[in-house]
Amino acid sequence: HGMLHYLPFQALRSPEGKYLIESYTVSYLPSASVLKYAREKNRGNRSDLFAVANPKTDLSPLPAAELEAREVSALFNRKEVLLGQGATETKFKSEGPRYDMLLFSTHGEMIESAPLESNLRFTPTPQDDGKLTVSEIFDMEVKANLVTLSACETGLARGSKGGFPQGDDLVGLSRAFIHAGTPSVVASLWKVSDEATVEMMRSFYRNLQTMPKAEALQQAQLGLAKASATTSSHPYFWAPFILVGDWK
């Protein structure tokens, strides 16, 4: 509820200074009733990947996102990767819903006054505006076992009451993809570091080859958290990513 949507529980610390994620895997549900629905949708399909990275938009470019998409896609024999000018909404709608894993390394636009118009950004074309809205996602059917919203510049620091975000936009994106058919969504709580995100996603997707989703994310985050010789050990770099929905 409210601000709790933006609290990274995995980064809470015990009186002894131990992060919660060092002892537990952590996942989130927009409501308790979602779990049964998500569990029924989890068919264990993880064999192929559809990735979208660094589309050409009016927002800042994301060059590290292309590296991320290439490195993650290298783990899959069957994949389709849309980069830069070719990262279009039309192409995703025609091909993406058939893949097991969806990776969006792009910007997100949160519209608090109209949550259903919040969107993921693509390269605009004459056929579309390059904005895949929450409303459009609700109307889609996807077979993806996991949707990852990586490197999104969500603008979650802006809120309509007292300067605090209300939480509905994050829930809107997650619920939209779960409603469309995916049991699990990975999303970020704030604007993330490009370099740390590349490392995180590389590790996360490698872990997914042998681990449940929540454990795969836990181990990827611990890898950065325990990198004591680098600034990546700060929770800012590893704590923003959360798993929403089924954790298996």
Secondary structure per residue as TSV (DSSP state, phi and psi in degrees):
chain	resnum	aa	ss	phi	psi
A	1	H	-	360.0	136.0
A	2	G	G	52.4	-128.1
A	3	M	G	-61.2	-24.0
A	4	L	G	-63.4	-22.6
A	5	H	G	-62.1	-21.8
A	6	Y	G	-110.8	8.8
A	7	L	-	-91.5	118.5
A	8	P	-	-78.7	90.6
A	9	F	G	-56.7	-31.4
A	10	Q	G	-62.3	-20.5
A	11	A	G	-97.4	1.3
A	12	L	-	-64.5	145.3
A	13	R	B	-118.6	143.7
A	14	S	-	-77.6	168.0
A	15	P	T	-56.8	-24.3
A	16	E	T	-85.0	-0.8
A	17	G	S	87.0	15.8
A	18	K	-	-94.4	130.1
A	19	Y	B	-68.1	145.4
A	20	L	G	-57.2	-36.6
A	21	I	G	-68.8	-15.9
A	22	E	G	-72.1	-19.3
A	23	S	T	-112.4	-23.0
A	24	Y	-	-139.8	150.1
A	25	T	-	-78.9	151.5
A	26	V	-	-130.0	130.9
A	27	S	-	-140.5	166.9
A	28	Y	B	-130.2	150.5
A	29	L	-	-130.6	132.9
A	30	P	S	-66.1	-24.0
A	31	S	S	-162.4	156.8
A	32	A	T	-63.5	-32.6
A	33	S	H	-67.9	-18.9
A	34	V	H	-69.4	-28.8
A	35	L	H	-61.4	-46.0
A	36	K	H	-60.4	-43.3
A	37	Y	H	-62.9	-44.6
A	38	A	H	-66.4	-41.0
A	39	R	H	-60.3	-39.5
A	40	E	H	-66.1	-25.9
A	41	K	H	-85.8	-14.0
A	42	N	-	-82.0	102.4
A	43	R	-	-98.9	3.5
A	44	G	-	75.4	11.4
A	45	N	-	-78.6	117.8
A	46	R	-	-140.8	25.4
A	47	S	S	-86.3	-21.8
A	48	D	E	-137.9	165.9
A	49	L	E	-136.1	138.1
A	50	F	E	-119.4	120.2
A	51	A	E	-122.4	142.7
A	52	V	E	-125.9	127.6
A	53	A	E	-143.5	138.3
A	54	N	-	49.8	54.9
A	55	P	-	-65.1	160.1
A	56	K	-	-85.5	105.8
A	57	T	-	-129.2	-175.9
A	58	D	S	-85.8	5.0
A	59	L	S	-98.4	174.0
A	60	S	-	-64.0	143.2
A	61	P	-	-67.7	158.9
A	62	L	-	-126.9	72.0
A	63	P	H	-60.7	-34.4
A	64	A	H	-67.0	-22.7
A	65	A	H	-64.3	-34.3
A	66	E	H	-66.4	-41.5
A	67	L	H	-61.0	-43.8
A	68	E	H	-58.7	-48.7
A	69	A	H	-62.5	-40.5
A	70	R	H	-66.2	-43.4
A	71	E	H	-68.9	-40.8
A	72	V	H	-67.9	-42.8
A	73	S	H	-65.0	-24.7
A	74	A	T	-64.1	-17.1
A	75	L	T	-81.1	-8.2
A	76	F	-	-118.1	138.3
A	77	N	S	-74.0	-40.3
A	78	R	E	-108.8	121.1
A	79	K	E	-157.2	161.1
A	80	E	E	-135.8	127.5
A	81	V	E	-124.1	121.0
A	82	L	E	-103.8	121.2
A	83	L	E	-122.5	145.8
A	84	G	G	53.2	-126.5
A	85	Q	G	-59.8	-28.7
A	86	G	G	-83.7	-2.5
A	87	A	-	-85.3	77.3
A	88	T	B	-106.2	152.6
A	89	E	H	-64.6	-40.3
A	90	T	H	-61.3	-43.3
A	91	K	H	-64.8	-42.3
A	92	F	H	-61.9	-46.1
A	93	K	H	-62.6	-31.9
A	94	S	H	-82.4	-28.5
A	95	E	H	-116.6	-40.9
A	96	G	G	-57.7	-41.9
A	97	P	G	-60.8	-12.4
A	98	R	G	-90.5	-5.1
A	99	Y	S	-94.7	156.6
A	100	D	S	-76.5	-34.1
A	101	M	E	-128.5	131.7
A	102	L	E	-118.2	127.0
A	103	L	E	-122.1	118.2
A	104	F	E	-109.6	102.9
A	105	S	E	-101.6	74.9
A	106	T	S	-149.3	-178.1
A	107	H	-	-83.1	150.3
A	108	G	E	-117.2	146.1
A	109	E	E	-120.7	114.5
A	110	M	-	-95.2	127.2
A	111	I	-	-117.6	96.1
A	112	E	T	-65.8	-30.6
A	113	S	T	-76.2	-18.2
A	114	A	-	-146.3	77.0
A	115	P	G	-54.7	-33.0
A	116	L	G	-67.9	-15.8
A	117	E	G	-94.5	-3.8
A	118	S	-	-57.0	148.9
A	119	N	E	-155.0	165.2
A	120	L	E	-102.2	140.1
A	121	R	E	-95.7	139.1
A	122	F	-	-129.0	174.5
A	123	T	B	-72.2	120.7
A	124	P	-	-65.1	150.3
A	125	T	B	-136.7	171.5
A	126	P	T	-61.1	-20.3
A	127	Q	T	-89.5	-17.8
A	128	D	B	-154.2	167.0
A	129	D	-	-91.8	1.4
A	130	G	S	75.2	18.9
A	131	K	E	-127.2	107.6
A	132	L	E	-88.2	104.9
A	133	T	E	-85.2	160.2
A	134	V	H	-55.4	-41.8
A	135	S	H	-59.6	-42.4
A	136	E	H	-67.2	-39.3
A	137	I	H	-62.9	-39.6
A	138	F	H	-57.5	-31.4
A	139	D	T	-88.7	-1.6
A	140	M	-	-90.3	164.8
A	141	E	-	-125.3	115.5
A	142	V	-	-120.0	149.8
A	143	K	-	-99.5	1.6
A	144	A	-	-58.3	134.4
A	145	N	S	-79.0	-24.3
A	146	L	E	-150.7	134.0
A	147	V	E	-115.7	124.0
A	148	T	E	-111.9	120.0
A	149	L	E	-100.3	92.9
A	150	S	E	-104.7	143.9
A	151	A	S	59.2	31.6
A	152	C	-	-80.0	131.2
A	153	E	-	-90.9	85.9
A	154	T	-	-84.0	-19.6
A	155	G	-	70.3	32.3
A	156	L	T	-72.3	-8.1
A	157	A	T	-77.7	-10.0
A	158	R	-	-98.8	128.7
A	159	G	-	-134.3	162.7
A	160	S	S	-91.6	-10.7
A	161	K	B	-127.1	113.5
A	162	G	T	62.4	20.6
A	163	G	T	79.6	5.4
A	164	F	B	-108.7	140.7
A	165	P	-	-71.2	150.4
A	166	Q	-	-90.5	-20.4
A	167	G	S	98.9	-15.7
A	168	D	H	-65.9	-31.9
A	169	D	H	-67.7	-44.6
A	170	L	H	-61.6	-44.8
A	171	V	H	-62.3	-37.5
A	172	G	H	-59.9	-46.9
A	173	L	H	-65.3	-44.8
A	174	S	H	-64.0	-49.2
A	175	R	H	-63.8	-35.3
A	176	A	H	-62.0	-47.3
A	177	F	H	-68.6	-37.5
A	178	I	H	-65.3	-41.3
A	179	H	H	-62.6	-34.3
A	180	A	H	-73.7	-13.6
A	181	G	T	133.0	-10.1
A	182	T	-	-87.1	140.0
A	183	P	S	-81.9	-16.8
A	184	S	E	-144.3	142.0
A	185	V	E	-132.7	133.7
A	186	V	E	-105.2	125.4
A	187	A	E	-134.0	164.6
A	188	S	E	-111.9	146.7
A	189	L	S	-90.3	-16.3
A	190	W	S	-154.1	175.6
A	191	K	-	-65.1	123.0
A	192	V	-	-102.3	163.1
A	193	S	-	-74.8	128.9
A	194	D	H	-58.7	-49.0
A	195	E	H	-65.7	-45.0
A	196	A	H	-65.3	-34.8
A	197	T	H	-67.3	-40.0
A	198	V	H	-59.1	-46.8
A	199	E	H	-64.4	-42.1
A	200	M	H	-62.2	-48.8
A	201	M	H	-69.6	-35.6
A	202	R	H	-58.7	-47.3
A	203	S	H	-69.1	-43.2
A	204	F	H	-58.6	-49.7
A	205	Y	H	-71.4	-30.7
A	206	R	H	-65.8	-42.9
A	207	N	H	-62.9	-33.1
A	208	L	T	-62.6	-17.0
A	209	Q	T	-65.4	-25.0
A	210	T	T	-133.8	-5.1
A	211	M	S	-124.3	155.8
A	212	P	-	-61.7	160.6
A	213	K	H	-60.1	-47.2
A	214	A	H	-63.4	-39.4
A	215	E	H	-69.4	-38.2
A	216	A	H	-61.0	-41.3
A	217	L	H	-71.0	-41.8
A	218	Q	H	-55.9	-48.5
A	219	Q	H	-68.1	-35.2
A	220	A	H	-65.7	-41.0
A	221	Q	H	-69.7	-39.5
A	222	L	H	-64.1	-32.9
A	223	G	H	-59.4	-40.6
A	224	L	H	-76.7	-40.9
A	225	A	H	-62.2	-31.7
A	226	K	T	-94.9	5.3
A	227	A	-	-80.3	70.8
A	228	S	T	-63.1	-18.9
A	229	A	T	-85.7	-2.8
A	230	T	S	-127.6	163.1
A	231	T	G	-69.7	-14.8
A	232	S	G	-65.3	-11.2
A	233	S	G	-73.5	-15.4
A	234	H	S	-70.1	139.7
A	235	P	H	-54.5	-26.4
A	236	Y	H	-52.7	-35.7
A	237	F	H	-85.3	-33.2
A	238	W	H	-112.3	-20.4
A	239	A	T	-82.7	-15.8
A	240	P	T	-68.2	-21.9
A	241	F	E	-85.1	130.8
A	242	I	E	-128.6	152.5
A	243	L	E	-104.4	121.0
A	244	V	E	-110.6	129.1
A	245	G	E	106.2	-149.6
A	246	D	-	-67.6	133.9
A	247	W	-	-95.9	0.5
A	248	K	-	-90.0	360.0
